[in-house]
């Protein structure tokens, strides 16, 4: 596999996290502006020493520039990584109890409150846009909304260890899943039946030799998206929502959007239904990404189609 086409899970973020550990303490003692002043030299070193991530950021910004004005040069790349660093800082502040969660604006929360009151669970498909940790912390604070988040954390051990040092509770509702097994599906079905919300990312190709994907347009070019979330939804037979968490005008926002009340995959129409679902997800991801273009954090060649894409959703 070429360097530009490396799988996202092979990209280790440990060196970035080490720098963030220092910057976190600068924030604790001096505030956000001194944090930002010190941040840019750290970012400049990181960006110059990580050509794959640098090229991926510029490629992404060039896709965004087809829709809205945005700097696609080195300054744009630095701002993109600065946004990533601010997001990591916010995650640390959230689990350290220093983030003002009372300023969060919720959109579409009435449906979620209704499900909670009816003690019904749902599947939520999230993305690497913005800060999902906000939803986890809010769910732990309010108790009624119980989340189980499916993750592949092997590539981010340093970051998860750092969060655990701030608050051991940051690890409690994470479920490590490299591949979906019948036992895992049964466990998730039990959680849904008990009124929990299962969260899975919809914008990273599975860690697999034969990734099950469907192709959809995203920011003007075809990209591979996993079909696993929709297959899981068809197994669980529960409502499926999209979940986006972004910062706009210095205020955190959480968006819940109903994708389907239920998902069924008829054998003869399976591929077409999966492509439609992936296309709908990609369209909403693009909508929110263009509202917060520096907050989408996939620093690898997202538009590199897997070698096995010919199998597509029929795998």
C-alpha positions as CSV (number, residue, x, y, z in Angstrom):
1,X,0.0,0.0,0.0
2,X,1.4,3.4,-0.9
3,X,2.1,6.0,1.8
4,X,-0.7,8.2,0.6
5,X,-3.2,5.3,0.6
6,X,-2.4,4.0,4.1
7,X,-5.5,2.9,6.1
8,X,-6.6,5.4,8.7
9,X,-6.0,2.8,11.5
10,X,-2.3,2.6,10.7
11,X,-1.7,6.3,11.5
12,X,-0.5,6.7,15.0
13,X,-1.4,10.0,16.8
14,X,0.9,9.5,19.8
15,X,3.3,12.3,18.9
16,X,0.5,14.8,18.5
17,X,-1.1,13.7,21.8
18,X,2.3,14.2,23.6
19,X,2.4,17.8,22.5
20,X,-1.3,18.3,23.5
21,X,-0.5,17.1,27.0
22,X,1.9,20.0,27.5
23,X,-0.5,22.5,25.9
24,X,-3.3,21.3,28.2
25,X,-1.3,22.3,31.2
26,X,-0.5,25.7,29.6
27,X,-4.3,26.2,29.3
28,X,-4.9,25.1,32.9
29,X,-2.5,27.7,34.2
30,X,-2.8,30.6,31.7
31,X,-6.0,30.2,29.6
32,X,-6.9,29.6,26.0
33,X,-5.1,32.5,24.3
34,X,-1.7,31.6,25.8
35,X,-2.5,28.0,24.7
36,X,-3.1,29.2,21.2
37,X,0.1,31.3,21.1
38,X,2.2,28.3,22.1
39,X,0.1,26.0,19.8
40,X,1.2,27.2,16.4
41,X,4.9,26.5,16.8
42,X,4.0,22.9,17.9
43,X,1.6,22.6,15.0
44,X,4.2,23.9,12.5
45,X,6.6,21.2,13.7
46,X,4.0,18.5,13.5
47,X,2.7,19.5,10.1
48,X,6.2,19.7,8.6
49,X,7.2,16.4,10.0
50,X,4.0,14.5,8.9
51,X,3.8,14.7,5.1
52,X,0.9,12.2,4.8
53,X,-1.3,14.1,7.2
54,X,-0.3,17.4,5.6
55,X,-1.2,16.2,2.1
56,X,-4.4,14.7,3.3
57,X,-5.5,18.0,4.9
58,X,-4.7,20.0,1.8
59,X,-6.5,17.5,-0.4
60,X,-9.6,17.8,1.9
61,X,-9.5,21.6,1.9
62,X,-9.3,21.6,-1.9
63,X,-12.5,19.5,-2.0
64,X,-14.2,21.9,0.4
65,X,-13.0,24.9,-1.8
66,X,-15.2,23.6,-4.6
67,X,-18.2,24.6,-2.5
68,X,-17.2,27.5,-0.2
69,X,-14.2,29.9,0.0
70,X,-11.4,28.5,2.1
71,X,-7.6,28.7,2.2
72,X,-6.1,25.6,0.7
73,X,-2.4,26.5,1.3
74,X,-0.1,26.0,4.3
75,X,-2.1,28.5,6.4
76,X,-5.3,26.6,5.7
77,X,-3.6,23.3,6.7
78,X,-2.3,24.9,9.9
79,X,-5.8,26.2,10.8
80,X,-7.2,22.7,10.1
81,X,-4.7,21.2,12.5
82,X,-5.3,24.0,15.0
83,X,-9.0,23.1,15.0
84,X,-8.0,19.5,15.6
85,X,-5.9,20.6,18.5
86,X,-8.7,22.7,19.9
87,X,-11.0,19.7,19.6
88,X,-8.6,17.6,21.6
89,X,-8.2,20.3,24.2
90,X,-12.0,20.4,24.5
91,X,-12.1,16.7,25.0
92,X,-9.6,17.0,27.8
93,X,-11.5,19.8,29.3
94,X,-14.8,17.8,29.1
95,X,-13.4,14.9,31.0
96,X,-11.5,17.1,33.4
97,X,-14.8,18.9,34.3
98,X,-13.7,22.2,32.9
99,X,-16.0,22.6,29.9
100,X,-19.1,24.7,30.1
101,X,-21.7,22.2,28.9
102,X,-24.6,24.5,29.7
103,X,-23.9,26.4,26.5
104,X,-24.6,23.4,24.2
105,X,-27.4,24.0,21.6
106,X,-29.4,20.9,20.8
107,X,-31.2,20.3,17.5
108,X,-33.7,17.5,17.0
109,X,-33.6,16.4,20.6
110,X,-37.4,16.0,21.0
111,X,-37.2,12.7,19.2
112,X,-34.5,11.5,21.5
113,X,-36.4,12.6,24.6
114,X,-39.4,10.7,23.3
115,X,-37.5,7.5,22.8
116,X,-36.0,7.9,26.3
117,X,-39.5,8.4,27.8
118,X,-40.7,5.3,25.9
119,X,-37.6,3.3,27.1
120,X,-36.7,2.6,23.5
121,X,-33.2,2.4,22.2
122,X,-31.8,3.5,18.8
123,X,-28.7,3.2,16.6
124,X,-26.8,6.5,16.0
125,X,-24.4,6.9,13.2
126,X,-21.8,9.6,13.9
127,X,-18.7,10.9,12.1
128,X,-15.3,12.3,12.7
129,X,-16.7,15.8,12.4
130,X,-16.5,17.9,15.6
131,X,-16.4,16.5,19.1
132,X,-18.4,13.3,20.0
133,X,-16.9,13.4,23.5
134,X,-19.5,16.1,24.3
135,X,-22.3,13.7,23.8
136,X,-20.6,11.1,26.0
137,X,-20.1,13.5,28.8
138,X,-23.6,14.9,28.6
139,X,-25.1,11.4,28.7
140,X,-23.1,10.6,31.8
141,X,-24.2,13.8,33.5
142,X,-27.9,13.3,32.8
143,X,-28.0,9.6,33.1
144,X,-31.2,9.0,31.2
145,X,-29.4,8.9,27.8
146,X,-27.2,5.8,27.9
147,X,-24.6,5.5,25.1
148,X,-22.5,2.6,24.0
149,X,-19.9,3.8,21.4
150,X,-18.3,1.2,19.1
151,X,-14.7,2.1,18.5
152,X,-11.5,0.9,17.0
153,X,-9.0,2.4,19.5
154,X,-5.8,0.5,18.8
155,X,-4.4,3.4,16.7
156,X,-5.2,5.9,19.5
157,X,-4.0,4.3,22.6
158,X,-2.0,7.3,23.8
159,X,-5.0,9.6,23.5
160,X,-7.3,7.2,25.3
161,X,-4.8,6.7,28.1
162,X,-4.5,10.5,28.4
163,X,-8.3,10.8,28.8
164,X,-8.4,8.0,31.3
165,X,-5.8,9.8,33.4
166,X,-8.1,12.8,33.5
167,X,-11.2,10.8,34.2
168,X,-11.3,6.9,34.4
169,X,-15.0,7.2,33.5
170,X,-14.0,8.2,30.0
171,X,-13.5,4.6,29.1
172,X,-16.7,3.1,30.6
173,X,-19.0,3.3,27.6
174,X,-16.6,2.4,24.8
175,X,-16.9,-1.0,23.1
176,X,-13.9,-2.1,21.2
177,X,-15.0,-3.7,17.9
178,X,-12.7,-4.7,15.1
179,X,-15.3,-6.8,13.3
180,X,-19.0,-7.5,14.0
181,X,-19.5,-11.0,15.3
182,X,-22.8,-12.7,16.1
183,X,-22.0,-12.4,19.8
184,X,-21.4,-8.7,19.4
185,X,-24.7,-8.2,17.5
186,X,-26.5,-10.1,20.3
187,X,-24.9,-7.9,23.0
188,X,-26.0,-4.7,21.1
189,X,-29.5,-6.1,20.6
190,X,-29.7,-6.5,24.4
191,X,-28.6,-2.9,24.9
192,X,-31.1,-1.6,22.4
193,X,-33.9,-3.6,24.0
194,X,-32.9,-2.1,27.4
195,X,-33.3,1.4,26.0
196,X,-29.7,2.3,25.3
197,X,-28.3,4.2,22.3
198,X,-25.5,2.5,20.3
199,X,-23.2,4.8,18.4
200,X,-21.1,3.8,15.4
201,X,-19.0,5.9,13.0
202,X,-20.1,6.0,9.4
203,X,-17.1,7.7,7.7
204,X,-14.3,5.3,8.1
205,X,-13.7,2.1,6.1
206,X,-13.6,-1.0,8.3
207,X,-10.3,-2.4,9.5
208,X,-10.6,-5.5,7.3
209,X,-8.8,-7.1,4.4
210,X,-12.1,-7.0,2.5
211,X,-13.9,-3.9,3.6
212,X,-17.6,-3.9,3.0
213,X,-18.3,-0.5,1.4
214,X,-20.6,1.4,-0.9
215,X,-19.6,4.4,-3.0
216,X,-21.2,7.8,-2.6
217,X,-20.3,11.3,-3.7
218,X,-18.7,13.4,-1.0
219,X,-17.5,16.9,-1.6
220,X,-17.5,16.5,-5.3
221,X,-15.7,13.1,-5.6
222,X,-16.6,9.4,-5.1
223,X,-15.6,8.0,-1.8
224,X,-16.0,4.7,0.0
225,X,-18.2,4.5,3.0
226,X,-18.8,1.5,5.3
227,X,-22.1,-0.3,5.0
228,X,-21.7,-2.0,8.4
229,X,-23.8,0.6,10.3
230,X,-26.8,0.0,8.0
231,X,-26.4,-3.8,8.1
232,X,-26.3,-3.5,11.9
233,X,-29.4,-1.3,11.9
234,X,-31.2,-4.0,9.8
235,X,-30.3,-6.6,12.4
236,X,-31.3,-4.5,15.4
237,X,-34.5,-3.3,13.8
238,X,-34.6,0.0,15.7
239,X,-34.7,3.6,14.7
240,X,-31.5,4.9,13.1
241,X,-30.4,8.5,13.7
242,X,-27.5,10.6,12.5
243,X,-25.5,12.4,15.2
244,X,-23.4,15.4,14.5
245,X,-21.5,17.5,17.1
246,X,-19.8,20.7,15.9
247,X,-18.8,24.2,17.1
248,X,-20.5,27.2,15.4
249,X,-20.1,30.8,16.4
250,X,-18.1,29.6,19.5
251,X,-21.1,27.6,20.7
252,X,-21.2,23.8,20.7
253,X,-24.1,22.2,18.8
254,X,-25.5,18.7,18.8
255,X,-27.7,17.6,16.0
256,X,-29.9,14.5,15.9
257,X,-31.5,13.6,12.6
258,X,-33.7,10.6,11.8
259,X,-32.3,8.6,9.0
260,X,-34.9,5.8,9.0
261,X,-37.5,4.6,11.5
262,X,-36.4,1.1,10.5
263,X,-34.0,-0.4,7.9
264,X,-34.7,-3.6,6.0
265,X,-32.4,-5.1,3.4
266,X,-34.4,-7.2,0.9
267,X,-32.1,-9.8,-0.6
268,X,-32.7,-8.7,-4.3
269,X,-32.5,-5.0,-3.5
270,X,-29.8,-5.1,-0.8
271,X,-27.1,-3.3,-2.8
272,X,-29.4,-0.6,-4.0
273,X,-30.8,0.0,-0.5
274,X,-27.3,0.2,1.0
275,X,-26.1,2.6,-1.7
276,X,-29.1,4.8,-1.0
277,X,-28.5,4.8,2.8
278,X,-24.8,5.6,2.3
279,X,-25.7,8.4,-0.2
280,X,-28.1,9.9,2.3
281,X,-25.5,9.8,5.1
282,X,-22.8,11.3,2.9
283,X,-25.2,14.2,1.9
284,X,-25.9,15.1,5.5
285,X,-22.2,14.7,6.4
286,X,-21.3,17.1,3.6
287,X,-24.0,19.6,4.8
288,X,-22.6,19.8,8.3
289,X,-19.0,19.6,7.1
290,X,-19.5,22.7,5.0
291,X,-21.0,24.5,8.1
292,X,-17.8,23.6,10.1
293,X,-15.2,22.9,7.4
294,X,-12.2,22.9,9.7
295,X,-13.8,20.4,12.1
296,X,-13.7,17.2,10.0
297,X,-10.7,15.2,11.2
298,X,-9.8,12.4,8.8
299,X,-6.1,13.0,8.1
300,X,-5.6,10.4,5.4
301,X,-6.5,10.0,1.8
302,X,-10.3,9.7,2.2
303,X,-11.0,9.5,-1.5
304,X,-8.7,6.6,-2.1
305,X,-11.1,3.8,-3.1
306,X,-10.3,0.4,-1.6
307,X,-8.9,-2.1,-4.0
308,X,-11.9,-4.4,-3.4
309,X,-14.5,-1.7,-4.1
310,X,-15.7,-3.7,-7.1
311,X,-17.3,-6.1,-4.6
312,X,-18.9,-3.0,-3.1
313,X,-21.9,-3.5,-0.8
314,X,-22.5,-7.1,-2.1
315,X,-19.6,-8.5,0.0
